[in-house]
Amino acid sequence: MFVHTEHSIIYVSPNGTGDGSTELLATDLQWVLTHENVIPGDTIVLLDGTYTGNFYSTITGVVGEEIIIKPKNYLQAIIDGSIQIGDFGGINGAYTIIRNVIGTNSDTDRGTWETPQGTISRTPNIFPAAPNVGIINCIYHDGGVGIPGYEVANNLILYGNLVYNNGWADDNLGGAECLYLHSTNKTVKHNIFGGAFKRSVAVYTTNGTIDDITLEENVVFARSTLLMGGNASDGEVILGSLIGNHVINNGIQLGYTMTPNITAICNNNRVYGDNPLTASYFQYLTVNGNKFSGKDASGNACFELNYTTEKIEYLINNNEYHNVGIGGGIFNPGGTFAGWQALGYDADGSYSTILPTINEVFVYPNEYPDEDDKRMGIIVIWNWEEYNSVAVDLIDLELAIGDTYRWRQAQDPLVDIGTFVFDGNPVSFGMTAAEHSVAYPIGFDELLIESQFPVFGTFIIEKV
């Protein structure tokens, strides 16, 4: 590979054999990812094509001079297999940012629900195994654990990624999640997590800690609950935060075992699913400004809120509860909403036996722009009024009048795609199930999460 002392672009291609100095002399991806001639501040540019294999990177940046890995053309570089950033040593691979790639695994062996546990596995799509790694505006799907962020992956940033259909089937409710995190200092924002063969999202530890991990304004099509908790006598949540997330199909679970945890913050989330919130065994708990809507009318408990006798300070208020169940427990403790309020909770909250009746729309601009990044932002639509289409004001995305833009529907983002020319007016998005598709897992004939239209839809907006 060519020798350089200033920040440079290094070109790679699926069959590259050159020195990487130009597109015509593109080199091999794995060769670059461990080469001593790569220096902090370099950019690894992936030319169009599919890169097949399990890659690992030990090249290392520094603060302000991160190693950037990105495609030349937005979403036109596909990693079929996996890429691991770092070697678990805490130094090699640090300060690396990977963005705008597609990660997948074309292996069609996904097991069955009768396959014995432990006889099948898949490598992660993207594996951060070093500190100070960023994974930005990627699409990854059909790998093992989509992104596992463990002890060494501190200061991890996951932003704007589209994630779905990760894992495999077995006789223990499947294996692998779209996202599996624990340890310290991780920020997860504006991602969309589709179904997985196990939980869609697990912030979970055994014999470890969860500390300063924040999930903010993400969308979770939840298979099982969105979990934040530990499962051992010395595994605990020191500080975990769920802020402004949209959880559909299942609920939020804070806490896992009877081990007392310290602090959880659960504010301004929108949840539509069975048992929308379970919070257990925390000393300090803040639950404020959420909208919890039960989805199951079969008689299951709609709100199973369990609080430990270890509690020190609970700040629970301004929450909006919608229970459509016909039986089972509603609040615990308290039994009823009135009993709940009598305990000092939700003095300014509300309770209803019908679903919300007014639509809500959220628009999130791309917070990590790049000259080669076509991402403009994400929109989230809660279509409680069940309109056939919903018009959305996209002014916050700073679209140019007369330009053409693309939308991707989050449950099938590589197939369910449309375009529009922006004229400055609100843009209409179809909200019927007949208009949209859901991606089946590669090699599997069962959907992991059914279509959530017409009640819920989310779309990614890109410049064409």
Residue pairs with C-beta under 8 A, 6 or more apart in sequence:
1 10
1 19
1 20
1 27
1 31
1 32
1 35
1 37
1 38
2 8
2 19
2 20
2 21
2 37
3 37
4 37
4 39
5 39
7 39
7 41
7 42
7 43
7 65
8 21
8 39
8 42
8 43
9 42
9 43
9 45
10 20
10 21
10 27
10 32
10 38
10 42
10 43
10 44
10 45
11 18
11 20
11 21
11 22
11 23
11 25
11 26
11 27
11 45
11 47
11 72
12 20
12 26
12 27
12 28
12 29
12 32
12 44
12 45
12 46
12 47
13 26
13 27
13 46
13 47
13 49
14 29
14 47
14 49
14 50
14 51
14 52
16 26
16 27
16 28
16 29
16 47
17 27
17 28
18 24
18 25
18 26
18 27
19 25
19 27
20 26
20 27
20 32
23 47
23 72
26 47
29 44
29 46
29 51
29 55
30 53
30 55
30 56
32 38
32 44
32 59
33 44
33 55
33 56
33 57
33 58
33 59
34 56
34 57
34 58
34 59
35 59
38 44
38 59
38 67
40 60
40 61
40 62
40 65
40 66
40 67
40 95
41 61
41 65
41 66
41 67
42 59
42 67
42 68
43 67
43 68
43 69
43 70
44 59
44 67
44 68
44 69
44 70
45 70
45 71
45 72
46 69
46 70
46 71
46 72
46 77
46 101
47 71
47 72
47 77
48 71
48 72
48 73
48 76
48 77
49 76
49 77
49 78
50 78
50 79
50 80
51 77
51 78
51 79
51 80
51 81
52 80
52 81
53 80
53 81
54 81
54 82
54 83
54 84
54 123
55 79
55 81
55 82
55 83
55 84
56 83
56 84
56 85
56 87
57 67
57 69
57 83
57 84
57 85
57 86
57 93
57 96
58 86
58 87
58 92
58 93
59 67
59 92
59 93
59 96
60 67
60 91
60 92
60 93
60 94
60 95
60 96
60 130
61 67
61 94
61 95
61 96
62 95
63 95
63 132
65 95
66 95
66 96
66 97
66 132
66 134
67 95
67 96
67 97
68 96
68 97
68 98
68 99
69 96
69 97
69 98
69 99
69 101
70 77
70 98
70 99
70 100
70 101
70 370
70 372
71 77
71 100
71 101
71 372
72 372
73 372
74 100
74 372
74 373
74 374
74 375
74 462
75 100
75 101
75 102
75 139
75 374
77 100
77 101
77 102
78 101
78 102
78 103
78 104
79 101
79 102
79 103
79 104
79 125
80 104
80 105
80 106
81 105
81 123
82 103
82 105
82 123
82 124
82 125
82 126
82 127
82 143
82 144
83 98
83 103
83 125
83 126
83 127
84 124
84 127
84 129
85 93
85 96
85 98
85 126
85 127
85 128
85 129
85 130
85 133
86 92
86 93
86 94
86 96
86 128
86 129
86 130
86 131
86 133
86 152
86 153
87 93
87 129
87 130
88 129
88 130
88 152
89 130
89 152
90 130
90 131
90 152
91 130
92 130
93 129
93 130
93 133
94 130
94 131
94 132
94 133
95 132
95 133
96 130
96 132
96 133
96 134
97 133
97 134
97 135
97 136
98 126
98 133
98 134
98 135
98 136
98 138
99 134
99 135
99 136
99 137
99 138
99 368
99 370
99 373
100 136
100 137
100 138
100 370
100 372
100 373
100 375
101 138
101 139
102 138
102 139
102 140
102 414
103 125
103 126
103 138
103 139
103 140
103 141
103 143
104 125
104 140
104 141
104 142
104 143
104 442
105 122
105 123
105 125
105 142
105 143
105 144
105 442
106 142
106 442
107 122
107 442
107 443
108 442
108 443
109 120
109 168
109 443
110 120
110 168
110 169
110 197
110 441
110 442
110 443
110 444
111 119
111 120
111 168
111 169
111 170
111 175
112 169
112 170
113 169
113 170
113 171
113 174
114 171
115 168
115 169
115 170
115 171
116 170
116 171
117 170
117 171
117 172
117 175
118 170
119 170
120 168
120 170
120 175
121 144
121 168
121 175
121 176
122 143
122 144
122 167
122 168
122 176
123 143
123 144
124 143
124 144
124 145
124 146
124 147
124 148
125 140
125 141
125 143
125 144
125 146
125 147
125 166
126 135
126 138
126 140
126 146
126 147
127 147
127 148
128 135
128 147
128 148
128 149
128 153
128 156
129 150
129 152
129 153
130 152
130 153
131 152
131 153
131 154
131 155
131 156
132 154
132 155
132 156
133 153
133 155
133 156
133 157
134 156
134 157
134 158
134 159
135 147
135 156
135 157
135 158
135 159
135 161
136 157
136 159
136 160
136 161
136 368
137 159
137 160
137 161
137 366
137 368
137 373
137 375
138 161
138 162
139 161
139 162
139 163
139 413
139 414
140 146
140 147
140 161
140 162
140 163
140 166
141 162
141 163
141 164
141 165
141 166
141 194
141 439
142 165
142 166
142 441
142 442
143 166
143 176
144 166
144 167
144 168
144 175
144 176
145 166
145 167
145 176
145 177
145 178
145 179
145 180
146 163
146 166
146 176
146 177
146 178
146 179
146 193
146 196
147 158
147 161
147 163
147 178
147 179
147 180
148 180
148 181
149 156
149 158
149 179
149 180
149 181
149 182
149 183
149 186
150 181
150 182
150 183
151 182
151 183
151 208
153 183
153 186
154 183
154 184
154 185
154 186
155 185
155 186
156 181
156 185
156 186
156 187
157 186
157 187
157 189
158 179
158 186
158 187
158 188
158 189
158 191
159 187
159 188
159 189
159 190
159 191
159 367
159 368
160 189
160 190
160 191
160 366
160 367
160 368
160 375
160 378
161 191
161 192
162 191
162 192
162 194
162 408
162 410
162 413
162 460
163 178
163 179
163 191
163 192
163 193
163 194
164 178
164 192
164 193
164 194
164 195
164 196
164 221
164 410
164 411
164 413
164 439
164 448
165 194
165 195
165 196
165 439
165 440
165 441
165 442
165 444
165 448
166 176
166 177
166 178
166 196
166 197
167 174
167 175
167 176
167 177
167 196
167 197
167 198
168 174
168 175
168 176
168 197
169 175
169 197
169 444
173 198
173 224
174 196
174 197
174 198
175 197
175 198
176 196
176 197
176 198
177 196
177 198
177 199
177 200
177 201
177 202
178 193
178 194
178 195
178 196
178 200
178 201
179 188
179 191
179 193
179 200
179 201
179 202
180 202
180 204
181 188
181 202
181 203
181 204
181 210
181 213
182 203
182 204
182 205
182 208
182 209
182 210
182 213
183 205
183 208
183 209
183 210
183 211
184 209
184 211
184 212
184 213
185 211
185 212
185 213
186 212
186 213
186 214
187 214
187 216
188 213
188 214
188 215
188 216
188 218
189 214
189 215
189 216
189 217
189 218
189 367
190 216
190 217
190 218
190 364
190 367
190 378
191 218
191 219
192 218
192 219
192 221
192 378
192 410
192 458
192 460
193 200
193 201
193 218
193 219
193 220
193 221
194 200
194 221
194 410
194 411
194 439
194 448
194 449
195 221
195 223
195 447
195 448
195 449
196 223
196 448
197 223
197 441
197 448
198 223
198 224
199 222
199 223
199 224
199 225
199 226
199 227
200 220
200 221
200 222
200 223
200 224
200 226
200 449
201 215
201 218
201 220
201 222
201 226
201 227
202 227
203 210
203 213
203 215
203 227
203 228
203 229
203 240
204 210
204 227
204 228
204 229
204 230
204 231
204 256
205 230
205 231
205 232
205 235
205 236
206 230
206 231
206 232
206 235
207 232
207 234
207 235
208 230
208 235
209 230
209 235
209 236
209 237
209 238
210 228
210 229
210 230
210 236
210 237
210 238
210 239
210 240
211 237
211 238
211 239
212 238
212 239
213 228
213 239
213 240
213 241
214 240
214 241
214 243
215 228
215 241
215 242
215 243
215 245
216 241
216 243
216 244
216 245
217 243
217 244
217 245
217 246
217 362
217 364
218 245
218 246
219 245
219 246
219 248
219 378
219 380
219 410
219 458
220 226
220 245
220 246
220 247
220 248
221 248
221 249
221 410
221 411
221 449
221 452
222 247
222 248
222 249
222 250
222 251
222 273
222 449
223 249
223 250
223 448
223 449
224 250
225 250
225 251
225 252
225 253
225 275
225 278
226 242
226 245
226 247
226 250
226 251
226 252
226 253
227 253
227 256
228 237
228 240
228 242
228 252
228 253
228 254
228 255
228 264
229 237
229 253
229 254
229 255
229 256
229 257
229 261
229 280
230 236
230 237
230 256
230 257
230 259
230 261
231 256
231 257
232 257
232 259
233 259
234 259
235 259
236 259
236 260
236 261
236 262
237 254
237 255
237 261
237 262
237 263
237 264
237 282
238 261
238 262
238 263
239 262
239 263
239 264
239 265
240 254
240 263
240 264
240 265
241 264
241 265
241 266
241 267
242 252
242 254
242 264
242 265
242 266
242 267
242 269
243 265
243 267
243 268
243 269
244 267
244 268
244 269
245 269
245 270
246 269
246 270
246 362
246 380
246 382
246 456
246 458
247 269
247 270
247 271
247 272
247 273
247 276
248 272
248 273
248 452
248 455
248 456
249 272
249 273
249 295
249 449
249 450
249 452
250 273
250 274
250 275
251 271
251 273
251 274
251 275
251 276
251 277
251 278
251 292
252 266
252 269
252 271
252 276
252 277
252 278
253 278
254 264
254 266
254 277
254 278
254 279
254 280
254 282
254 285
255 261
255 264
255 278
255 279
255 280
255 281
255 282
256 280
257 281
258 280
258 281
258 308
259 281
260 281
260 282
260 283
260 308
260 310
261 281
261 282
261 283
262 282
262 283
262 284
263 282
263 283
263 284
263 285
264 279
264 282
264 284
264 285
264 286
265 286
266 277
266 279
266 285
266 286
266 287
266 288
266 290
267 286
267 287
267 288
267 289
267 290
268 288
268 289
268 290
269 290
269 291
270 290
270 291
270 293
270 360
270 382
271 277
271 290
271 291
271 292
271 293
272 293
272 295
272 382
272 455
272 456
273 293
273 294
273 295
274 294
274 295
274 296
274 300
274 302
275 294
275 300
275 301
275 302
275 303
275 304
276 292
276 293
276 294
276 302
276 303
277 287
277 290
277 292
277 303
277 304
277 305
278 304
278 305
278 306
279 285
279 287
279 305
279 306
279 307
280 306
280 307
280 308
281 306
281 308
281 310
282 307
282 308
282 310
282 311
283 308
283 310
283 311
283 312
283 313
284 312
284 313
284 314
285 307
285 311
285 313
285 314
285 315
285 316
286 314
286 315
286 316
287 314
287 315
287 316
287 319
288 315
288 316
288 317
288 318
288 319
289 318
289 319
290 319
290 320
291 319
291 320
291 322
291 356
292 303
292 319
292 320
292 321
292 322
293 322
293 324
293 355
293 356
294 302
294 303
294 322
294 323
294 324
294 325
295 324
296 302
296 324
296 325
297 324
297 325
297 326
298 325
298 326
299 325
299 326
299 327
299 328
300 325
300 328
301 325
301 328
301 329
301 330
302 321
302 323
302 324
302 325
302 328
302 330
303 321
303 323
303 329
303 330
303 331
303 332
304 329
304 332
305 331
305 332
305 333
305 340
306 332
307 314
307 333
314 345
316 345
316 346
317 345
317 346
317 347
317 348
317 349
318 346
318 348
318 349
319 346
319 349
319 350
320 349
320 350
320 352
320 356
321 337
321 349
321 350
321 351
321 352
322 352
322 353
322 354
322 355
322 356
323 330
323 351
323 352
323 353
324 353
324 354
324 355
329 335
330 336
330 337
331 337
331 339
331 340
333 339
333 340
333 343
334 340
334 341
334 342
334 343
334 345
337 346
337 349
337 351
340 346
341 347
341 349
355 384
356 382
356 384
357 384
357 385
358 384
358 385
359 381
359 382
359 383
359 384
359 385
359 387
359 390
360 381
360 382
360 384
361 379
361 380
361 381
361 382
361 390
361 392
362 379
362 380
363 377
363 378
363 379
363 380
363 392
363 393
363 394
363 396
363 397
364 377
364 378
364 379
364 380
365 376
365 377
365 396
365 397
365 398
366 373
366 375
366 376
366 377
369 375
374 406
374 462
374 463
374 464
375 460
375 461
375 462
376 397
376 398
376 399
376 405
376 461
376 462
376 463
377 394
377 396
377 397
377 460
377 461
378 458
378 459
378 460
378 461
379 392
379 394
379 429
379 458
379 459
379 461
380 458
381 390
381 392
381 429
381 431
381 456
381 457
381 458
381 459
382 455
382 456
383 390
383 431
383 453
383 454
383 455
383 456
383 457
384 455
386 431
386 454
386 455
387 431
387 454
388 430
388 431
388 432
388 454
389 428
389 429
389 430
389 431
390 428
390 429
390 431
390 457
391 426
391 427
391 428
391 429
392 426
392 427
392 428
392 429
393 426
394 422
394 426
394 427
394 461
397 461
399 405
399 422
399 461
400 422
401 422
401 423
401 424
402 421
402 422
402 423
403 421
403 422
403 463
403 464
404 419
404 420
404 421
404 422
404 464
405 419
405 420
405 421
405 422
405 461
405 462
405 463
405 464
406 417
406 418
406 419
406 461
406 462
406 463
406 464
407 417
407 418
407 419
407 420
407 429
407 459
407 460
407 461
407 462
408 414
408 416
408 417
408 459
408 460
408 462
409 416
409 417
409 436
409 437
409 457
409 458
409 459
410 457
410 458
410 459
410 460
411 436
411 437
411 438
411 439
411 449
411 451
411 452
412 436
412 437
412 438
412 439
413 439
413 460
414 439
415 437
415 439
416 436
416 437
419 464
420 427
429 457
429 459
430 436
431 453
431 454
431 457
432 453
432 454
433 451
433 453
433 454
435 453
436 451
436 453
436 457
437 451
438 447
438 449
438 450
438 451
440 446
440 447
441 448
